[in-house]
Amino acid sequence: MPVYKYTAKKGPQEVIKGKIEAASEREAIEKLSQEGYLPINLEEMAYETSKLVNDNALKRYRVKSKYITDFTKQLATLLKAGMPILDALTTISEQVQNLALKNIILSIYNDIKSGIAFSTSLEKFPNIFSSFYISMVKAAENSGNLYNVLLQIAEYRSKQEELFSRIKIALSYPLLMLFVGLLTIIFMFTFVMPRLLKIYWSLQQKLPLPTKILISITSFFQKKEILIAIVVILAILFLFRRFSKTEEAKIRIDKYKLQLPILGTFFLKTELTRFCYTLALLIHSGVPIVKAINIAIPITRNEIIRKHLYQSCQHLEEGGSFGKSLKASGVFPPFMSNLIIIGEVSGKLSDSLYEVATNYEKEIDQMLKLFSALLEPILILFMGLVVGFIVIAMLLPIFEINVAI
């Protein structure tokens, strides 16, 4: 709620100064009058962010994607209802629970009140608002259709969040099964098996091969070598992570990802879905096609795809066809490149891109269901084989003793 700085008369001689919260200047005057004051001067104060937060700290803020989506949706709804943007920001800031987002909204409020454009204010927070978001808002400011574009951005972000949520859900249960299974196996080899295997040591007879393997694994878990092995594995993972951040490593890893059977298609279509949705929205909002492509390309995370998209964009700048260039690269599926070519010829490129994104989204959803359906029985089979091996290795010496008797 806005804060007003006032000067008022309390009596014939006494003049007081202070601050008062009110929805409008008229409400502030009414509040002062009800308290028995006679307002002399009233001035709205700019919102102040927390004194603990300076501009540099605000720029380093990171806010969950869902909060930004909710903020965008709420702002679009209030603007569509006819509320001025400053009042809309005020209303949203009062409801936001996240302190980081609250401070960012108040900073945007102060900028707009000072005459700075909404899109320019958003540029202060590159960690929060992507170049796609800012470009969409700039295009909306030029067309005077801000609330519609904000609704499109909110819908786009919701779809992306839903996609990643489906991927996480599809992988969460199998990964949990694998984690619990590995912990169970480690517990058995560390605490249970040593006590049971002492019996076989005391028999002093020739043991079958599976039992010997089981004893070797159990002995390994009891020695200090296991700690060395864990340290070595962690060191390898750390070095791999550092190496994977280099430009050359990223290109190699991304190339292998696309070459993987089945999974390669999944990775490719996931990236292309995000790119096509983003590009379609930008073009539909009035952003020039070359600029829109350059904004949409960083949305993709695969270096190979990025490289070919930039090459195709350069080919377009030189007067060629974007779709034909994509087709010639051999990286992108014919369905996508052919639809883009048709969109370029018909002048309905954004519709073609929507069609590509929608189809790939359905295919990704089907692949996720298939992965989830296959991964669970595979993990159950793996755990069953491990447990079965342990049981057989434990029972074989007993069977041999019975046969001998």
C-alpha positions in Angstrom: 0.0 0.0 0.0 1.3 3.5 -0.8 2.8 5.6 2.0 2.2 9.3 2.2 4.4 11.9 3.9 2.2 14.6 5.4 2.3 17.9 7.2 -0.9 18.8 9.1 -2.2 21.1 11.8 -3.1 19.4 15.1 -4.4 22.6 16.6 -4.3 26.4 16.1 -0.6 26.6 16.7 0.8 23.1 16.5 2.0 21.6 13.2 3.0 18.0 13.0 4.7 15.8 10.3 4.5 12.1 9.8 3.7 9.2 7.5 0.5 7.4 6.8 -0.5 4.4 4.7 -3.5 4.7 2.4 -4.8 3.3 -0.9 -5.1 6.8 -2.4 -4.5 10.5 -1.6 -8.2 11.0 -0.9 -8.2 8.1 1.6 -5.1 9.5 3.3 -6.8 12.9 3.7 -9.9 11.2 5.2 -7.8 9.2 7.6 -6.0 12.4 8.8 -9.3 14.2 9.2 -10.8 11.4 11.2 -7.8 11.7 13.6 -8.6 15.4 14.0 -5.7 16.7 11.8 -6.0 19.3 9.1 -3.7 18.3 6.2 -1.5 21.1 4.8 0.8 19.1 2.5 0.6 15.5 1.3 3.2 13.7 -0.8 3.4 10.1 -1.8 6.6 8.4 -0.9 8.4 5.9 -3.2 8.4 2.4 -1.9 11.6 1.5 -0.2 13.1 -2.0 -0.3 14.5 -3.5 2.8 17.5 -1.6 4.2 19.4 -4.8 4.4 19.1 -5.2 0.6 21.1 -3.0 -1.8 20.8 -2.8 -5.6 23.8 -5.2 -6.1 22.2 -7.8 -3.8 18.9 -7.5 -5.7 20.7 -8.3 -9.0 22.1 -11.5 -7.4 18.7 -12.7 -6.2 17.4 -16.0 -7.5 13.7 -16.7 -7.3 11.9 -20.0 -8.0 10.5 -20.2 -11.5 7.0 -20.9 -10.1 7.0 -17.6 -8.2 7.9 -15.7 -11.4 5.1 -17.5 -13.3 2.6 -16.6 -10.5 3.7 -13.0 -10.5 3.3 -12.8 -14.3 -0.1 -14.4 -14.2 -1.3 -12.1 -11.4 0.0 -9.0 -13.1 -1.7 -9.9 -16.4 -5.0 -10.5 -14.6 -4.9 -7.2 -12.8 -4.0 -5.3 -16.0 -6.7 -7.0 -17.9 -9.2 -5.9 -15.2 -8.2 -2.3 -16.0 -5.9 -1.6 -13.0 -3.0 0.7 -13.6 0.4 -1.0 -13.5 1.6 0.8 -10.4 -1.5 -0.2 -8.5 -1.2 -3.7 -9.8 2.4 -4.0 -8.6 1.4 -2.5 -5.2 -1.4 -5.1 -4.8 0.9 -8.0 -5.8 3.7 -6.9 -3.5 1.4 -6.9 -0.5 0.5 -10.6 -1.1 3.9 -11.9 -2.0 5.5 -14.0 0.8 8.9 -14.4 -0.8 11.1 -11.6 0.4 13.4 -11.6 -2.6 10.5 -11.3 -5.1 8.8 -8.7 -2.9 11.9 -6.5 -3.0 12.3 -6.9 -6.8 8.6 -5.9 -7.4 9.1 -2.8 -5.2 12.3 -1.9 -7.1 10.3 -2.2 -10.4 7.6 -0.1 -8.9 10.0 2.7 -8.1 11.6 2.5 -11.5 8.2 2.8 -13.3 7.2 5.6 -11.1 10.4 7.4 -12.0 9.5 7.2 -15.7 11.6 4.1 -16.6 9.9 1.6 -18.9 8.7 -1.7 -17.4 11.0 -3.8 -19.8 14.0 -1.6 -18.9 13.4 -2.2 -15.2 13.2 -5.9 -15.8 16.7 -5.8 -17.4 18.2 -5.0 -14.0 17.4 -8.6 -13.0 18.9 -11.0 -15.7 18.9 -13.9 -13.2 15.2 -13.6 -12.8 13.8 -12.4 -16.1 15.3 -14.0 -19.2 16.0 -12.2 -22.5 12.9 -14.0 -23.9 10.7 -12.5 -21.1 12.1 -9.0 -21.6 11.8 -9.1 -25.4 8.2 -10.2 -25.1 7.4 -7.3 -22.7 9.2 -4.8 -25.0 7.1 -6.0 -28.0 4.0 -5.7 -25.9 4.9 -2.1 -24.8 5.2 -1.2 -28.4 1.9 -2.7 -29.4 0.0 -1.6 -26.3 -1.1 -5.1 -25.5 0.8 -5.9 -22.3 -1.7 -8.0 -20.4 -2.2 -10.4 -23.3 1.5 -10.9 -23.8 2.0 -11.5 -20.0 -0.8 -14.1 -20.1 1.1 -15.8 -23.0 4.4 -15.7 -21.1 2.7 -17.2 -18.0 1.1 -19.9 -20.1 4.4 -20.7 -21.7 6.3 -20.8 -18.4 3.5 -23.1 -16.9 4.0 -25.5 -19.9 7.7 -25.6 -19.4 7.4 -26.2 -15.7 4.8 -28.9 -16.3 7.1 -30.6 -18.8 10.1 -30.7 -16.3 7.7 -31.8 -13.5 6.6 -34.8 -15.6 10.2 -35.7 -16.2 11.0 -35.5 -12.5 7.9 -37.5 -11.6 8.7 -40.2 -14.2 12.2 -40.6 -12.8 11.6 -40.1 -9.1 10.0 -43.5 -8.2 12.5 -45.7 -10.1 15.5 -43.7 -8.7 14.0 -44.0 -5.2 13.8 -47.8 -5.7 17.4 -48.0 -6.9 18.6 -45.9 -4.0 16.8 -48.0 -1.3 17.9 -51.2 -3.0 21.5 -50.2 -3.0 21.3 -49.1 0.6 19.8 -52.5 1.4 22.5 -54.4 -0.4 25.3 -52.4 1.3 23.7 -53.0 4.7 23.5 -56.8 4.0 27.2 -57.0 2.9 28.4 -54.8 5.8 26.4 -56.1 8.8 24.4 -59.2 8.0 26.6 -61.3 5.7 29.8 -61.3 7.9 27.9 -63.0 10.7 26.3 -65.7 8.4 29.6 -66.4 6.5 31.4 -67.2 9.8 29.5 -70.5 9.8 30.9 -71.5 6.4 34.5 -70.6 7.5 34.1 -73.0 10.4 33.1 -75.9 8.2 36.5 -75.9 6.6 35.2 -77.4 3.3 35.6 -76.4 -0.3 33.0 -73.8 -1.1 31.2 -73.3 -4.4 32.2 -70.3 -6.7 29.1 -68.1 -5.9 29.8 -68.4 -2.2 33.5 -67.5 -2.7 32.4 -64.4 -4.7 30.0 -63.5 -1.9 32.7 -63.9 0.7 35.1 -61.7 -1.4 32.6 -58.9 -1.7 31.7 -59.1 2.0 35.4 -59.0 2.9 35.9 -55.9 0.7 33.1 -54.1 2.5 34.8 -54.8 5.8 38.2 -53.5 4.8 39.5 -49.9 4.6 39.8 -50.3 0.9 36.1 -49.5 0.6 36.8 -46.0 1.9 39.6 -45.5 -0.6 37.2 -46.7 -3.4 34.6 -44.2 -2.3 37.2 -41.4 -2.2 38.4 -42.3 -5.7 34.9 -42.4 -7.1 34.1 -39.0 -5.6 37.3 -37.6 -7.0 36.5 -39.0 -10.5 33.0 -37.4 -10.3 34.5 -34.1 -9.2 37.0 -34.1 -12.0 34.4 -35.1 -14.5 32.1 -32.3 -13.4 35.0 -29.7 -13.7 35.9 -31.1 -17.1 32.3 -31.1 -18.3 32.1 -27.4 -17.8 34.7 -26.7 -20.5 33.6 -25.8 -24.0 35.2 -28.8 -25.7 33.7 -31.2 -23.1 30.2 -29.7 -23.5 30.3 -30.2 -27.2 31.5 -33.9 -26.9 28.9 -34.7 -24.2 26.1 -33.1 -26.0 27.1 -34.9 -29.2 27.0 -38.3 -27.4 23.6 -37.4 -25.9 22.1 -37.0 -29.3 23.6 -40.2 -30.5 22.2 -42.4 -27.7 19.6 -44.9 -28.8 16.0 -43.8 -27.9 17.3 -41.3 -25.3 19.0 -39.3 -28.0 15.6 -38.7 -29.7 14.1 -37.8 -26.3 16.8 -35.2 -25.6 16.5 -33.7 -29.1 12.7 -33.4 -29.0 12.8 -31.9 -25.5 15.2 -29.1 -26.7 13.3 -28.5 -29.9 9.9 -28.2 -28.1 11.2 -25.4 -25.9 12.9 -23.7 -28.8 9.8 -23.8 -31.1 7.4 -22.6 -28.3 9.7 -19.7 -27.5 10.2 -18.7 -31.1 6.5 -19.0 -31.9 5.6 -16.7 -29.0 8.2 -14.1 -30.0 7.2 -14.0 -33.6 3.5 -13.9 -32.7 4.3 -10.9 -30.4 5.8 -8.9 -33.2 9.5 -9.5 -32.6 11.5 -9.5 -35.9 12.3 -13.1 -36.9 16.1 -12.9 -36.8 16.1 -11.2 -33.4 13.5 -13.7 -32.2 15.7 -16.7 -33.3 18.7 -15.2 -31.5 16.7 -14.8 -28.4 15.2 -18.3 -28.6 18.5 -20.1 -29.3 19.9 -19.7 -25.7 16.8 -21.5 -24.4 18.3 -24.7 -25.7 21.0 -26.3 -23.6 22.6 -28.6 -26.2 25.7 -27.1 -27.8 25.3 -29.1 -31.1 21.7 -27.9 -31.5 22.7 -24.3 -30.7 25.6 -24.4 -33.2 23.3 -25.5 -36.1 20.5 -23.1 -35.1 23.0 -20.1 -35.2 24.3 -21.3 -38.6 20.7 -21.5 -39.9 20.0 -18.0 -38.5 23.0 -16.7 -40.3 21.9 -18.3 -43.5 18.5 -16.6 -43.1 20.2 -13.2 -42.6 22.0 -13.7 -45.9 18.6 -14.2 -47.6 18.3 -17.9 -47.5 15.6 -20.1 -46.0 15.7 -20.9 -42.3 13.8 -24.2 -42.7 15.9 -25.4 -45.7 19.1 -24.7 -43.7 17.8 -26.7 -40.8 17.0 -29.6 -43.1 20.4 -29.5 -44.7 22.2 -29.8 -41.3 20.9 -33.3 -40.8 20.4 -32.7 -37.1 16.8 -31.7 -37.0 13.9 -34.1 -37.8 12.3 -33.7 -41.3 8.9 -33.1 -39.7 10.2 -29.9 -38.0 12.2 -28.5 -41.0 9.4 -29.3 -43.5 6.8 -27.5 -41.4 9.1 -24.5 -40.9 9.6 -24.3 -44.7 5.8 -24.4 -45.2 5.4 -21.7 -42.6 8.0 -19.5 -44.3 6.2 -19.9 -47.7 2.7 -19.3 -46.3 3.7 -16.5 -44.0 2.4 -18.4 -40.9 5.7 -19.4 -39.3 4.4 -19.0 -35.8 1.5 -21.4 -36.4 4.0 -24.0 -37.9 6.2 -23.7 -34.9 3.3 -24.2 -32.5 2.3 -27.3 -34.5 5.9 -28.7 -34.1 6.0 -27.9 -30.4 2.6 -29.4 -29.7 3.4 -32.6 -31.6 6.8 -33.1 -29.9 5.2 -32.4 -26.5 2.8 -35.2 -27.0 5.6 -37.5 -28.2 7.7 -36.6 -25.1 4.8 -37.4 -22.8 4.3 -40.8 -24.4 8.1 -41.5 -24.2 8.1 -40.6 -20.5 5.2 -43.0 -19.8 7.0 -45.7 -21.7 10.3 -45.0 -19.8 8.5 -45.1 -16.5 6.7 -48.3 -17.4 9.9 -50.1 -18.5 12.3 -48.7 -15.9 10.3 -50.0 -12.8 10.3 -53.7 -13.9 13.9 -53.5 -15.0 15.0 -52.2 -11.6 12.8 -54.8 -9.9 14.4 -57.5 -12.0 17.9 -56.2 -11.2 17.2 -56.2 -7.5 15.7 -59.7 -7.8 18.8 -61.0 -9.5 21.1 -59.5 -6.9 19.0 -60.9 -4.0 18.6 -64.2 -5.8 22.4 -64.5 -6.2 22.9 -63.8 -2.5 20.4 -66.5 -1.5 21.8 -69.1 -3.9 25.4 -68.3 -2.7 24.2 -68.8 0.9 22.3 -72.0 0.3 24.7 -73.9 -2.0 27.1 -75.0 0.7 24.1 -76.3 2.8 22.9 -78.3 -0.2 26.4 -79.7 -0.7 26.5 -80.8 2.9 23.1 -82.5 2.7 24.2 -84.3 -0.5 27.4 -85.4 1.2 25.5 -86.7 4.2 
